[in-house]
């Protein structure tokens, strides 16, 4: 289910590496993989924030639900809330 959509929903598969991929990349100092994982998380958050800005509900679900889910949803919140775009919010 790479990318599915209908008039009622859209599914976006972000291909974010799991915690084991991240740990292995850091242990090997694999900058290319680390950068790809960071960009995947950021891209997923931007898509979620853009959908929310358009008035849509957003559901974030990652396969194991504990590392990537929290990272993506926290970034969506930060991108969506103007307070975090200020010095005092930073």
MOWO-V792995 format. One record per backbone hydrogen bond with DSSP energy under -0.5 kcal/mol. NH is the residue of the N-H (numbers start at 1). CO is the residue of the C=O. E is the energy in kcal/mol with one decimal. If there is no record, write none. Layout:
<<NH	CO	E> <NH	CO	E>>
This chain:
<<4	11	-1.4> <6	9	-2.7> <11	4	-3.6> <12	10	-0.5> <13	2	-2.0> <14	12	-0.7> <22	18	-2.1> <23	19	-2.5> <24	20	-2.5> <25	21	-2.3> <26	22	-2.4> <27	23	-2.6> <28	24	-2.1> <29	26	-0.6> <30	25	-3.0> <31	29	-1.4> <34	30	-2.3> <35	31	-2.6> <36	32	-2.0> <37	33	-2.4> <38	34	-2.4> <39	35	-2.6> <40	36	-2.1> <41	37	-2.2> <42	38	-2.4> <43	39	-2.8> <44	40	-2.2> <45	41	-2.1> <46	42	-2.6> <47	43	-2.4> <48	44	-2.3> <49	45	-2.8> <50	46	-2.6> <51	47	-2.2> <52	48	-2.3> <53	49	-2.3> <54	50	-1.2> <55	52	-1.9> <56	51	-2.4> <61	59	-0.5> <71	67	-1.8> <72	68	-2.8> <73	69	-2.5> <74	70	-2.1> <75	71	-2.0> <76	72	-2.4> <77	73	-2.1> <78	74	-2.2> <79	75	-2.7> <80	76	-2.1> <81	77	-1.9> <82	80	-0.7> <84	81	-1.5> <85	82	-1.8> <86	83	-1.5> <90	86	-1.0>>
